[in-house]
Amino acid sequence: MKRISILIIAASIGSGHIKAAEAVSDELKIQYPDASIEIVDFTKWKISWATAFMKACYLFMLRFIPNLYDLMYRFTGGKSGGISVQSLISAITSADIASLVKKYQPDVILCTHPFPAGAASWRKKRHPNEFLFSTVITDYSVHQMWIYKNVDCYFVAREAMKTDLISAGLPAENVWVTGIPVKAGFHQAADKAEVLSDLGLEAGIPTVLIMGGGLGLGGMEYTLKTLGKIETKLQLIVIAGRNEELKRRMEESSKDCRHSVCVLGFTQRVRDYMMAADLLISKPGALTITEALSAELPMVLHEPIPGPETENAVYIARLGAAVWVNKESRLEEELKNIFASQEKLTEMRKREHLIKRPLAAKEIAEILSRELENFIN
């Protein structure tokens, strides 16, 4: 009997797409302990020079001309503009996906980013029986760049997204509302006192976690400066991700802060820091939001990357699980209100408990298992 082969294709544009891929991979290994399960980063130069180049352009725009990125996001969100760009990217990367199919001979391809999804869709259209094609949308809204007609299984965060995909002409039976997948640790109970002690943090002092995603974005220096104006005694954890220059600047800025500050670069212990924290201040990346929801960690969201992150923030704030600060000047006021009493934090935790979907990765793996059986037979 042929060994099952599952290929998960992500993109290291930030860390969220890779994290979602890893979460699903963990659960698929439980479903298929003897299977070959590989995660491939489609933005590596040796995998796809075209998407590697697009990643470089994206990072350049975010750093120097974010308004241009916002303009491009809006252009590709329209049906005509989006489909034109989708077709171009899919055609350019068709040889890259062909090489991956030849190398891994997958029974299932799962994509957690629209670029590889476009390439896989191109391949699926021409070879419909070659593999089961699935996509996890790693945002809380649907952008045109995520929409492809050849996807066998779509996994989305909420019902409104399923409605959007159906309106775009996709079969309802191909869309599952599972939530966004995160690793199991984020919803597993932990003794907060033990976690604080293990991390070298002090119990009894409000702990604030400051993050900016894997790229270390999101106005983190301004956040630290603003927290320095809060009179309530705090302990601050700053995670700068892979942004070494930001880490250096944050370490320098922390010297003038009235609060105790721990500055970290990339860490595998985000789950532990979320369990230890009383409040997260972050840009509204979908995976960061979902991890915090699973950990029932109240959020203050600000400084989004133009495009989907604003929509993420508006949606989560509307549900009462976060405070959305859409003007930098309001951050100090909102933080003072939060620390003035525990009521706001308590209410956000209650809302998070009601709306979180921590078992998304497990549900996706189970659905893929059933659909693969049907596909093979």
VEXDREN-2710 file (C-alpha; in Angstrom, 1 decimal):
% VEXDREN-2710
k/r/px/py/pz
1/MET/0.0/0.0/0.0
2/LYS/1.3/3.4/-1.0
3/ARG/2.5/5.6/1.9
4/ILE/0.4/8.8/2.2
5/SER/2.2/11.9/1.2
6/ILE/1.0/15.3/2.4
7/LEU/2.6/18.6/1.2
8/ILE/1.9/21.8/3.1
9/ILE/3.0/24.9/1.3
10/ALA/3.4/28.1/3.3
11/ALA/5.2/31.4/3.0
12/SER/7.6/33.1/5.4
13/ILE/6.0/36.5/5.0
14/GLY/5.8/37.2/8.7
15/SER/5.4/34.1/10.8
16/GLY/1.7/33.5/10.7
17/HIS/1.4/31.4/7.6
18/ILE/4.2/29.1/8.8
19/LYS/2.7/28.8/12.2
20/ALA/-0.7/27.8/10.7
21/ALA/1.1/25.2/8.6
22/GLU/2.9/23.7/11.6
23/ALA/-0.3/23.5/13.6
24/VAL/-2.1/21.5/10.9
25/SER/1.0/19.4/10.4
26/ASP/1.1/18.4/14.1
27/GLU/-2.5/17.2/13.9
28/LEU/-2.0/15.4/10.6
29/LYS/0.8/13.4/12.1
30/ILE/-1.7/12.1/14.7
31/GLN/-4.1/11.2/11.9
32/TYR/-1.4/9.7/9.7
33/PRO/1.6/8.6/11.9
34/ASP/3.2/6.7/9.0
35/ALA/2.7/9.4/6.4
36/SER/5.3/11.7/4.7
37/ILE/4.3/15.2/5.8
38/GLU/6.4/18.1/4.6
39/ILE/6.2/21.8/5.0
40/VAL/7.7/23.9/2.2
41/ASP/8.3/27.6/2.3
42/PHE/7.3/28.8/-1.2
43/THR/9.2/32.1/-0.8
44/LYS/12.6/30.5/-0.7
45/TRP/14.7/31.5/-3.7
46/LYS/15.5/27.8/-4.5
47/ILE/11.8/26.9/-4.4
48/SER/10.3/29.8/-6.3
49/TRP/12.3/32.8/-7.4
50/ALA/9.1/34.7/-8.4
51/THR/7.5/34.5/-4.9
52/ALA/10.9/35.2/-3.3
53/PHE/11.1/38.3/-5.3
54/MET/7.5/39.3/-4.4
55/LYS/8.3/38.8/-0.8
56/ALA/11.3/41.1/-1.1
57/CYS/9.2/43.7/-2.7
58/TYR/6.5/43.4/0.0
59/LEU/9.0/43.9/2.8
60/PHE/10.5/46.9/1.0
61/MET/7.1/48.5/0.6
62/LEU/6.1/47.9/4.2
63/ARG/9.3/49.5/5.4
64/PHE/9.5/52.5/3.0
65/ILE/6.2/53.0/1.2
66/PRO/3.4/51.3/3.1
67/ASN/0.8/53.5/1.3
68/LEU/1.8/51.8/-2.0
69/TYR/1.2/48.4/-0.5
70/ASP/-2.2/49.6/0.7
71/LEU/-3.0/50.7/-2.8
72/MET/-2.0/47.4/-4.3
73/TYR/-4.0/45.5/-1.7
74/ARG/-7.1/47.5/-2.7
75/PHE/-6.5/47.1/-6.4
76/THR/-6.1/43.3/-6.2
77/GLY/-9.2/43.1/-3.9
78/GLY/-11.3/44.1/-6.8
79/LYS/-12.4/41.2/-9.1
80/SER/-10.8/42.4/-12.3
81/GLY/-7.5/43.6/-10.8
82/GLY/-7.3/40.6/-8.4
83/ILE/-8.0/38.0/-11.1
84/SER/-5.4/39.6/-13.5
85/VAL/-2.7/39.5/-10.8
86/GLN/-3.7/36.0/-9.7
87/SER/-3.5/34.7/-13.3
88/LEU/-0.1/36.3/-13.7
89/ILE/1.4/34.9/-10.5
90/SER/-0.1/31.4/-11.1
91/ALA/1.4/31.3/-14.6
92/ILE/4.8/32.4/-13.4
93/THR/4.9/29.9/-10.6
94/SER/3.4/27.0/-12.4
95/ALA/6.9/25.4/-13.0
96/ASP/7.7/25.7/-9.3
97/ILE/4.6/23.8/-8.2
98/ALA/5.3/21.2/-10.9
99/SER/8.8/20.6/-9.5
100/LEU/7.3/20.2/-6.0
101/VAL/4.7/17.7/-7.2
102/LYS/7.4/15.7/-9.0
103/LYS/9.6/15.7/-5.9
104/TYR/7.0/14.9/-3.2
105/GLN/4.2/13.2/-5.3
106/PRO/1.6/14.4/-2.8
107/ASP/-1.8/12.9/-2.2
108/VAL/-2.8/16.2/-0.5
109/ILE/-1.5/19.7/-1.0
110/LEU/-2.5/22.2/1.6
111/CYS/-1.7/25.9/1.2
112/THR/-1.6/28.6/4.0
113/HIS/-0.8/31.5/1.7
114/PRO/-2.4/32.8/-1.5
115/PHE/0.7/32.6/-3.7
116/PRO/1.3/28.9/-3.5
117/ALA/-2.5/28.4/-3.6
118/GLY/-2.5/30.1/-7.0
119/ALA/0.2/27.9/-8.3
120/ALA/-1.5/24.7/-6.9
121/SER/-4.8/25.9/-8.4
122/TRP/-3.1/26.1/-11.8
123/ARG/-1.8/22.6/-11.5
124/LYS/-5.1/21.2/-10.2
125/LYS/-7.0/22.6/-13.2
126/ARG/-4.7/20.7/-15.6
127/HIS/-4.3/17.6/-13.4
128/PRO/-7.6/17.3/-11.5
129/ASN/-7.0/13.8/-10.1
130/GLU/-3.4/14.3/-9.1
131/PHE/-3.9/15.5/-5.5
132/LEU/-6.6/16.7/-3.1
133/PHE/-6.2/20.5/-3.0
134/SER/-6.9/22.4/0.2
135/THR/-6.4/25.9/1.5
136/VAL/-6.5/27.5/4.9
137/ILE/-7.3/31.2/4.8
138/THR/-5.1/32.8/7.5
139/ASP/-7.2/36.0/7.9
140/TYR/-10.6/37.0/9.3
141/SER/-11.7/38.2/5.9
142/VAL/-11.6/37.0/2.3
143/HIS/-9.5/38.9/-0.2
144/GLN/-9.8/38.1/-3.9
145/MET/-6.2/36.8/-3.9
146/TRP/-7.4/33.8/-1.8
147/ILE/-10.2/32.8/-4.2
148/TYR/-9.6/29.9/-6.6
149/LYS/-12.2/27.7/-8.3
150/ASN/-10.1/24.5/-8.2
151/VAL/-9.9/24.1/-4.4
152/ASP/-11.4/20.9/-3.0
153/CYS/-11.4/22.1/0.7
154/TYR/-11.4/25.6/2.0
155/PHE/-11.0/26.2/5.7
156/VAL/-12.1/29.6/7.0
157/ALA/-12.2/31.5/10.3
158/ARG/-15.9/32.5/10.4
159/GLU/-19.3/32.1/8.8
160/ALA/-19.2/35.4/6.9
161/MET/-16.1/34.2/5.0
162/LYS/-17.9/31.0/3.9
163/THR/-20.8/33.3/2.6
164/ASP/-18.2/35.4/0.7
165/LEU/-16.7/32.3/-0.9
166/ILE/-20.1/30.9/-1.9
167/SER/-21.0/34.3/-3.4
168/ALA/-17.8/34.1/-5.4
169/GLY/-19.2/30.9/-7.0
170/LEU/-17.5/28.2/-4.9
171/PRO/-19.6/25.2/-3.8
172/ALA/-20.8/25.4/-0.2
173/GLU/-19.9/21.8/0.4
174/ASN/-16.2/22.6/-0.2
175/VAL/-16.0/25.3/2.6
176/TRP/-15.7/24.5/6.3
177/VAL/-15.8/27.0/9.1
178/THR/-13.1/25.8/11.5
179/GLY/-11.3/28.8/12.8
180/ILE/-7.7/29.6/12.1
181/PRO/-5.3/26.8/13.2
182/VAL/-2.9/27.3/16.1
183/LYS/-0.7/24.8/18.0
184/ALA/-2.3/22.8/20.8
185/GLY/-0.3/24.5/23.6
186/PHE/-2.2/27.8/23.3
187/HIS/-5.4/26.3/24.6
188/GLN/-3.9/23.9/27.2
189/ALA/-4.4/24.9/30.8
190/ALA/-1.3/26.2/32.6
191/ASP/-0.6/27.3/36.2
192/LYS/0.1/31.0/35.8
193/ALA/2.3/31.2/38.9
194/GLU/4.5/28.4/37.7
195/VAL/4.8/30.0/34.2
196/LEU/5.7/33.4/35.7
197/SER/8.3/31.7/38.0
198/ASP/9.8/29.7/35.1
199/LEU/10.1/32.8/33.0
200/GLY/11.8/34.8/35.8
201/LEU/8.8/37.1/36.2
202/GLU/7.2/38.4/39.4
203/ALA/3.8/37.4/40.5
204/GLY/1.3/40.0/41.5
205/ILE/2.4/42.7/39.0
206/PRO/0.4/43.3/35.8
207/THR/2.3/41.8/33.0
208/VAL/2.1/43.3/29.5
209/LEU/3.3/41.5/26.4
210/ILE/4.3/43.7/23.4
211/MET/4.6/42.0/20.0
212/GLY/4.8/42.9/16.4
213/GLY/4.7/39.6/14.6
214/GLY/7.6/37.7/13.2
215/LEU/8.9/40.9/11.5
216/GLY/8.8/43.0/14.6
217/LEU/6.4/45.6/13.2
218/GLY/3.5/47.5/14.8
219/GLY/4.8/50.7/16.5
220/MET/6.5/48.8/19.3
221/GLU/8.8/51.7/20.2
222/TYR/5.9/54.0/20.6
223/THR/4.1/51.4/22.7
224/LEU/7.0/51.1/25.1
225/LYS/7.3/54.9/25.4
226/THR/3.5/55.2/26.1
227/LEU/3.6/52.4/28.7
228/GLY/6.3/54.4/30.4
229/LYS/3.7/57.1/31.1
230/ILE/1.5/54.6/33.0
231/GLU/1.9/55.1/36.7
232/THR/0.6/51.6/37.6
233/LYS/3.6/49.3/38.3
234/LEU/4.0/46.9/35.4
235/GLN/6.4/44.4/34.0
236/LEU/6.8/44.4/30.3
237/ILE/7.9/41.7/27.9
238/VAL/8.9/42.8/24.4
239/ILE/9.2/40.2/21.6
240/ALA/11.0/41.8/18.6
241/GLY/10.9/38.7/16.5
242/ARG/13.6/38.4/13.8
243/ASN/14.1/42.1/13.7
244/GLU/17.6/42.4/15.3
245/GLU/17.8/46.2/14.7
246/LEU/14.4/46.7/16.5
247/LYS/15.6/44.5/19.3
248/ARG/18.7/46.7/19.8
249/ARG/16.6/49.9/19.8
250/MET/14.1/48.4/22.2
251/GLU/16.9/47.4/24.6
252/GLU/18.2/50.9/24.5
253/SER/14.7/52.5/25.0
254/SER/14.0/50.1/27.9
255/LYS/16.8/51.7/29.9
256/ASP/14.7/54.9/30.4
257/CYS/11.4/53.1/31.2
258/ARG/10.1/53.2/34.7
259/HIS/8.9/49.6/34.5
260/SER/10.8/46.3/34.4
261/VAL/11.4/45.4/30.8
262/CYS/12.5/42.1/29.3
263/VAL/13.4/42.4/25.6
264/LEU/13.6/39.2/23.4
265/GLY/14.3/38.5/19.8
266/PHE/12.8/35.4/18.1
267/THR/11.5/32.9/20.6
268/GLN/9.7/29.5/20.6
269/ARG/8.1/30.4/23.9
270/VAL/5.4/32.8/22.7
271/ARG/2.8/30.4/24.3
272/ASP/4.4/30.7/27.7
273/TYR/4.6/34.5/27.5
274/MET/1.0/34.7/26.5
275/MET/0.1/32.5/29.5
276/ALA/2.1/34.7/31.8
277/ALA/0.7/38.0/30.5
278/ASP/-2.4/40.0/31.5
279/LEU/-2.5/42.1/28.4
280/LEU/-1.2/41.8/24.8
281/ILE/-0.4/45.0/22.8
282/SER/0.2/44.1/19.2
283/LYS/-0.5/44.8/15.6
284/PRO/-3.5/42.7/14.5
285/GLY/-1.9/39.8/12.7
286/ALA/-4.5/37.0/12.4
287/LEU/-2.3/34.3/13.9
288/THR/-1.3/36.5/16.9
289/ILE/-5.0/37.3/17.5
290/THR/-6.0/33.6/17.2
291/GLU/-3.2/32.5/19.6
292/ALA/-4.3/35.2/22.1
293/LEU/-7.9/34.2/21.8
294/SER/-7.0/30.6/22.5
295/ALA/-5.0/31.6/25.5
296/GLU/-7.8/34.0/26.6
297/LEU/-5.4/36.9/26.7
298/PRO/-7.0/40.4/26.4
299/MET/-5.7/42.5/23.5
300/VAL/-5.0/46.1/22.6
301/LEU/-4.6/46.2/18.8
302/HIS/-3.0/49.0/16.8
303/GLU/-0.6/49.9/14.0
304/PRO/-1.8/47.3/11.5
305/ILE/-0.1/46.4/8.2
306/PRO/-2.4/48.1/5.6
307/GLY/-5.1/45.8/4.3
308/PRO/-6.3/42.6/6.1
309/GLU/-5.0/43.5/9.6
310/THR/-7.3/46.5/9.9
311/GLU/-10.2/44.2/9.1
312/ASN/-8.9/41.6/11.6
313/ALA/-8.8/44.3/14.3
314/VAL/-12.3/45.7/13.6
315/TYR/-13.8/42.2/13.6
316/ILE/-12.2/41.1/16.9
317/ALA/-12.9/44.5/18.6
318/ARG/-16.6/44.3/17.5
319/LEU/-16.8/40.9/19.3
320/GLY/-15.5/42.5/22.5
321/ALA/-12.3/40.5/22.7
322/ALA/-10.0/43.4/22.1
323/VAL/-9.6/47.2/22.1
324/TRP/-8.9/48.6/18.7
325/VAL/-6.8/51.8/18.8
326/ASN/-7.1/53.3/15.3
327/LYS/-5.3/56.5/16.2
328/GLU/-1.9/56.4/17.8
329/SER/-2.7/59.4/20.0
330/ARG/-5.5/57.4/21.7
331/LEU/-3.2/54.6/22.9
332/GLU/-2.2/56.2/26.2
333/GLU/-5.8/57.0/27.1
334/GLU/-7.0/53.4/26.3
335/LEU/-4.2/51.9/28.4
336/LYS/-4.9/54.2/31.4
337/ASN/-8.6/53.1/31.2
338/ILE/-7.7/49.5/31.1
339/PHE/-5.3/49.6/34.1
340/ALA/-7.7/51.8/36.1
341/SER/-9.8/48.7/36.8
342/GLN/-9.9/45.0/36.2
343/GLU/-13.4/45.1/34.7
344/LYS/-12.3/45.6/31.1
345/LEU/-9.8/42.8/31.2
346/THR/-12.3/40.5/32.8
347/GLU/-14.9/41.2/30.2
348/MET/-12.5/40.7/27.3
349/ARG/-11.4/37.3/28.8
350/LYS/-15.1/36.3/29.0
351/ARG/-15.7/37.2/25.3
352/GLU/-12.6/35.3/24.2
353/HIS/-13.7/32.2/26.1
354/LEU/-17.0/32.3/24.1
355/ILE/-15.6/32.9/20.6
356/LYS/-12.3/31.0/20.6
357/ARG/-11.9/28.0/18.3
358/PRO/-8.8/26.4/19.7
359/LEU/-9.3/23.0/18.0
360/ALA/-9.2/24.3/14.5
361/ALA/-6.1/22.4/13.5
362/LYS/-7.5/19.1/14.8
363/GLU/-10.8/19.7/13.0
364/ILE/-8.9/20.5/9.7
365/ALA/-6.9/17.3/10.0
366/GLU/-10.0/15.2/10.6
367/ILE/-11.8/16.8/7.6
368/LEU/-8.8/16.3/5.4
369/SER/-8.6/12.6/6.5
370/ARG/-12.3/12.0/5.5
371/GLU/-12.0/13.9/2.2
372/LEU/-8.8/12.1/1.3
373/GLU/-10.5/8.8/1.8
374/ASN/-13.2/9.9/-0.6
375/PHE/-10.7/11.3/-3.1
376/ILE/-8.6/8.1/-3.2
377/ASN/-11.6/5.9/-3.5
END
